[in-house]
């Protein structure tokens, strides 16, 4: 099978998915319209680098030259998509408004969309979901603008894709989670021995998103309190150099607001990982949703029923215990201090990390994705147990403008004719929203 993958290598996702599909014997062609030294990449078409290389050969390159080269490379990428059986998109498709999806679907391509978070995130929906399910919420100031493009992209993908991996609190269509967590440890540098006075590593790619300034304040406060530890801050380091950095540290302070691949790389190298509570919140949120769905099925919410529910939808691995210490900006100093002082706990966590990440096999995740494409009925069967969408059932519009409510209704109407809509969206009217 031929698989086309584009258009952005977010958090080394292209590398991980491509390695999984190739291990299963499939041909993969990877294209990225963005480039970052901190991501693991083995791209077939790295558009930014190729543009830079070709411009360097010109004596007096112009903007027109750059646009011409970019257009040519995108045409090459489009041809590869047309030759593929599966088009697998990360972050966005060829067109910012996803207007290419109807054409690709009409041509018989299987379309997979892997949402990454900020591409379909809405801060108000996130805030309400956290409050509704009793999870802490931190507005870290990103993605406050551009609501309409994200809503449009989400609904276009819900309408035309064959499979969605991940979603958002604005989602109406159930999505697939088994293919969202994957990681292939590739470094033999693993040192699980913890120093009595640990070395703490922080590697911000984006300081605001990672909470770097807060971490620096926490480190200063703990030093002032007399705790002994070292700190190493690395920024913009090429990906191939990071395994050595992880292996040389004892504690990795990841983003204060969300998790990601860096945490798994640190775990595979024997680091103890501390990060924001988003991962923990997501688990608690889904447990709350499990209870809600069990009630809808007339099943008492017992530990046994919860375990059955997770097995039924195929999410048991995604919500298994992770050896990660979760904290918030408010309690970061306290929890990090406790970890620094608790040497035996650090040793135990360091031993658990490498074993955990070996379970996140890209090959297994990609196999599940292909199975869903071949047998969508199996996903639909699990989706009936999966969850009742937050946006459909619980989202409130008190803080929304009439214009925003009208946009919600416009894009709900866009997906209402879809076959899945009548199965999963409960008809209702609430606060001006119409389902």
C-alpha positions in Angstrom: 0.0 0.0 0.0 1.2 3.5 -0.8 0.8 6.1 2.0 1.3 9.8 1.5 2.0 11.8 4.7 2.0 15.6 5.1 2.1 18.5 5.8 3.9 19.2 9.1 6.3 17.1 11.2 4.8 18.1 14.5 6.7 16.6 17.5 8.4 14.0 15.2 5.0 12.4 14.4 5.9 11.9 10.7 9.0 9.9 11.7 7.0 7.8 14.2 4.1 7.0 11.9 6.3 6.4 8.9 8.5 4.0 10.8 5.4 2.1 11.9 3.9 1.8 8.4 7.2 0.9 6.9 7.7 -1.8 9.5 4.4 -3.3 8.3 5.7 -3.3 4.7 4.0 -0.3 3.3 5.5 2.5 1.1 5.5 5.9 2.7 6.3 9.3 1.2 6.7 12.1 3.8 6.4 15.8 3.0 6.7 18.7 5.4 6.1 22.4 4.9 7.9 23.3 8.1 11.4 22.4 9.4 12.7 22.2 12.9 16.1 21.0 14.2 14.5 19.7 17.4 12.3 17.1 15.6 13.3 13.6 14.4 12.9 13.6 10.7 13.6 11.4 7.7 11.5 13.3 5.2 11.3 12.6 1.4 10.5 16.2 0.7 11.6 18.8 3.2 10.1 21.9 1.4 11.8 24.6 3.5 15.3 23.1 3.1 14.9 22.5 -0.6 13.7 26.0 -1.1 16.7 27.3 0.8 19.1 25.0 -1.1 17.8 26.0 -4.6 17.7 29.7 -3.7 21.4 29.5 -2.7 22.3 28.5 -6.2 20.9 31.7 -7.7 23.0 34.8 -7.9 20.2 37.2 -7.0 17.2 35.3 -5.7 13.9 37.1 -5.5 10.6 36.5 -3.8 9.2 35.4 -7.1 11.9 32.7 -7.3 11.0 31.5 -3.8 7.3 31.3 -4.8 8.1 29.5 -8.0 10.2 26.9 -6.3 7.6 26.4 -3.6 4.9 26.0 -6.1 6.9 23.4 -8.0 7.7 21.4 -4.8 4.0 21.4 -3.8 3.1 20.2 -7.2 5.5 17.3 -6.7 3.9 16.6 -3.3 0.4 16.7 -4.8 1.4 14.2 -7.4 2.6 11.8 -4.7 -0.7 12.2 -2.9 -2.6 11.3 -6.1 -0.4 8.2 -6.5 -1.1 7.1 -2.9 -3.9 4.8 -1.5 -4.0 6.6 1.8 -3.5 10.4 2.5 -2.4 10.9 6.1 -2.5 14.6 7.1 -0.9 16.1 10.2 -1.8 19.6 11.3 -3.3 20.6 7.9 -3.9 19.4 4.4 -2.6 21.0 1.2 -5.1 23.8 1.6 -5.4 25.9 4.8 -9.2 25.6 4.5 -9.0 21.8 3.8 -10.8 22.4 0.5 -8.7 19.6 -1.1 -10.4 16.9 1.0 -13.6 16.6 -1.1 -11.5 16.1 -4.2 -9.2 13.5 -2.6 -12.2 11.6 -1.2 -14.0 11.7 -4.6 -10.8 10.2 -6.2 -11.1 7.3 -3.9 -8.3 8.1 -1.4 -8.6 7.0 2.1 -8.1 10.1 4.3 -6.7 10.0 7.8 -6.4 13.2 9.9 -4.2 13.3 12.9 -5.2 16.3 15.1 -2.4 17.7 17.2 -4.2 20.0 19.7 -3.7 23.7 18.8 -4.9 23.1 15.2 -8.4 22.5 16.5 -8.3 23.9 20.1 -10.7 26.5 21.4 -9.8 28.0 24.8 -13.4 28.6 25.9 -14.4 25.0 25.1 -11.2 23.8 27.0 -12.0 26.0 30.0 -15.6 24.7 30.2 -14.6 21.1 29.8 -12.1 21.4 32.6 -14.7 23.0 34.9 -17.4 20.5 33.9 -15.3 17.5 34.7 -13.5 18.9 37.7 -10.1 19.3 36.2 -7.7 22.2 36.8 -7.4 24.6 33.9 -4.6 27.0 33.0 -5.0 29.4 30.1 -1.4 29.8 28.9 -2.3 32.5 26.4 -1.9 30.7 23.1 -4.4 30.3 20.3 -6.7 33.0 21.6 -7.2 34.2 18.0 -8.3 32.3 14.8 -11.4 30.6 16.2 -13.1 30.4 12.8 -10.2 28.7 10.8 -9.9 26.0 13.5 -13.7 25.4 13.6 -13.8 25.3 9.8 -10.8 22.8 9.6 -12.4 20.6 12.3 -15.7 20.3 10.6 -14.2 19.8 7.1 -12.2 16.9 8.5 -15.2 15.5 10.3 -17.2 15.6 7.1 -14.6 14.2 4.6 -12.1 12.1 6.5 -12.4 8.3 6.8 -10.6 8.3 10.2 -9.9 11.0 12.7 -7.1 10.5 15.3 -7.7 12.7 18.4 -10.2 15.6 18.4 -11.1 18.6 20.5 -13.8 19.8 22.9 -15.6 21.2 19.9 -15.8 17.8 18.2 -19.1 16.3 17.1 -17.8 13.2 15.4 -16.2 10.4 17.6 -12.5 10.0 17.0 -9.9 7.2 17.2 -7.5 7.2 20.1 -5.5 4.0 19.8 -3.4 5.4 17.0 -2.5 8.7 18.8 0.2 7.5 21.3 3.3 6.1 19.6 7.0 6.3 20.2 10.0 4.2 19.0 13.0 4.4 21.4 16.0 4.7 19.2 18.8 5.5 21.7 20.8 3.0 23.7 21.8 5.9 26.0 19.9 4.9 29.2 21.1 5.7 32.7 18.5 5.0 35.4 20.9 5.7 38.4 19.7 8.9 40.2 22.2 11.3 41.8 21.5 12.3 45.4 21.7 15.9 44.2 20.0 15.7 40.8 20.7 17.5 37.5 17.5 19.0 36.2 17.1 19.5 32.4 14.6 21.9 30.8 14.5 22.2 27.0 12.0 24.9 25.8 11.1 24.9 22.1 8.6 27.7 22.8 9.1 29.4 26.2 5.5 30.6 26.6 4.1 27.1 25.8 6.6 25.3 28.0 6.2 27.6 31.0 10.0 28.3 31.0 9.8 31.6 32.9 7.8 29.8 35.6 10.3 27.0 35.8 13.1 29.4 36.2 11.3 31.1 39.1 10.7 27.7 40.7 14.4 26.8 40.4 15.4 30.1 42.0 12.9 29.6 44.8 14.1 26.1 45.6 17.8 27.2 45.6 16.9 30.0 48.0 15.2 27.3 50.2 18.6 25.5 50.4 17.9 22.5 48.1 20.9 21.2 46.2 20.5 20.4 42.5 21.9 21.5 39.1 20.0 23.0 36.2 20.7 22.7 32.5 18.7 24.7 30.0 19.1 23.7 26.3 17.3 25.5 23.4 17.3 24.8 19.7 19.6 21.7 20.1 19.4 19.4 17.0 17.3 16.3 17.7 20.2 13.9 17.3 22.0 15.5 20.3 19.1 15.3 22.7 19.3 11.6 23.7 22.8 12.4 25.3 21.3 15.4 27.1 18.5 13.3 28.5 20.8 10.5 29.6 23.0 12.9 31.4 20.2 14.4 33.5 18.2 13.0 36.4 15.0 15.0 36.1 13.4 16.4 33.0 11.0 19.4 33.5 8.8 19.3 30.4 6.0 21.8 29.6 3.9 23.0 32.5 0.8 22.9 30.3 0.9 19.8 28.1 2.9 16.6 27.5 4.3 15.3 24.3 7.2 13.3 22.7 9.9 15.0 24.7 8.6 13.4 27.8 8.8 9.9 26.2 12.3 10.5 24.9 13.3 11.5 28.5 11.6 8.4 29.9 13.4 6.2 27.4 16.8 7.6 28.5 16.1 7.0 32.2 15.0 10.5 33.3 12.3 11.2 35.8 9.7 13.4 34.0 7.7 16.1 35.5 5.1 18.1 33.4 1.8 19.9 33.5 -1.4 18.2 34.4 -3.0 18.1 31.0 -2.3 14.4 30.5 -3.6 13.6 34.0 -6.6 15.8 33.4 -7.4 14.1 30.2 -7.4 10.7 31.9 -9.7 12.0 34.7 -11.9 13.7 32.1 -12.3 10.4 30.1 -13.0 8.5 33.3 -15.8 11.0 34.0 -17.0 10.5 30.5 -16.8 6.7 31.0 -19.1 7.0 34.0 -21.5 9.2 32.0 -21.6 6.6 29.2 -22.0 3.7 31.6 -25.0 5.5 33.1 -26.4 6.0 29.6 -26.0 2.2 29.0 -27.8 1.5 32.3 -24.6 0.0 33.8 -23.5 0.8 37.4 -20.2 2.8 37.5 -18.0 0.2 39.2 -14.2 -0.4 38.8 -15.1 -3.6 36.9 -17.5 -1.7 34.6 -14.9 1.0 34.0 -12.3 -1.7 33.1 -14.7 -3.4 30.7 -15.5 0.0 29.1 -11.8 0.8 28.4 -11.2 -2.7 27.0 -14.3 -2.4 24.8 -13.2 0.8 23.1 -9.5 -0.3 22.9 -8.1 2.5 25.0 -6.6 0.5 27.8 -3.0 1.3 26.9 -3.7 5.0 26.4 -4.9 5.3 29.9 -2.5 3.0 31.7 -0.4 4.3 34.5 2.4 6.5 33.3 5.6 7.0 35.4 5.3 10.8 35.1 4.9 13.3 37.9 2.1 15.8 37.1 2.0 19.3 38.6 0.6 22.7 37.9 2.1 26.2 37.9 0.6 26.7 41.4 2.1 23.6 43.0 5.2 23.1 40.9 7.7 24.3 43.5 6.2 22.1 46.2 6.0 18.9 44.1 9.5 19.4 42.5 11.0 19.9 46.0 9.4 16.7 47.2 10.8 14.8 44.3 14.3 16.2 44.7 14.3 15.2 48.3 12.8 11.7 47.8 15.7 9.8 46.3 14.2 6.3 46.5 11.1 7.5 44.6 13.2 9.0 41.9 15.1 5.7 41.5 11.8 3.8 41.2 10.4 6.2 38.6 13.6 6.1 36.6 13.4 2.3 36.3 9.8 2.4 35.2 10.3 4.9 32.3 12.1 2.8 29.7 9.7 -0.1 30.1 6.7 2.1 29.7 7.8 3.7 26.4 8.6 0.4 24.8 4.8 -0.3 24.9 4.1 2.7 22.6 5.0 0.8 19.5 4.4 2.7 16.2 4.0 -0.6 14.4 1.1 -1.6 16.7 -0.5 1.9 16.4 -0.3 1.9 12.6 -1.7 -1.6 12.4 -4.7 -0.4 14.4 -5.1 2.5 12.0 -5.1 0.3 8.9 -7.5 -2.1 10.5 -10.0 0.8 11.1 -9.7 1.9 7.5 -10.4 -1.7 6.3 -13.2 -2.3 8.8 -14.8 1.0 9.8 -17.7 -0.9 11.4 -15.4 -2.1 14.2 -14.6 1.5 15.0 -18.3 2.5 14.9 -19.2 -0.3 17.2 -16.6 1.0 19.8 -17.6 4.6 19.1 -21.1 3.9 20.3 -19.5 3.1 23.7 -16.9 5.8 23.4 -18.4 9.1 24.5 -21.1 11.6 24.1 -19.4 14.7 22.7 -18.9 17.5 25.3 -19.8 20.2 22.7 -23.1 18.5 21.9 -24.2 17.9 25.5 -22.5 20.4 27.8 -21.1 23.4 26.1 -22.7 26.7 27.3 -22.8 30.0 25.3 -23.1 32.6 28.1 -19.7 34.1 27.2 -20.2 33.8 23.4 -21.2 36.6 21.0 -24.2 36.1 18.7 -21.7 35.9 15.8 -19.8 33.1 17.4 -23.0 31.1 18.1 -24.1 31.6 14.5 -20.7 30.2 13.3 -21.1 27.1 15.5 -24.6 26.5 14.0 -23.4 27.1 10.5 -20.7 24.5 10.8 -22.9 22.1 12.7 -25.3 22.3 9.8 -22.4 21.5 7.4 -21.9 18.0 9.0 -25.5 17.3 9.8 -26.0 15.3 6.5 -23.2 13.0 7.4 -24.1 9.4 8.1 -22.4 9.4 11.6 -24.3 12.5 12.7 -27.6 10.9 13.4 -25.9 8.1 15.3 -23.8 10.2 17.7 -25.2 13.7 17.9 -28.3 14.1 20.2 -30.8 16.6 18.8 -31.3 19.5 21.1 -31.3 23.3 21.4 -29.3 25.1 24.1 -28.2 28.7 24.5 -28.8 29.3 20.8 -26.9 26.2 19.7 -28.9 23.9 17.4 -28.1 20.2 17.0 
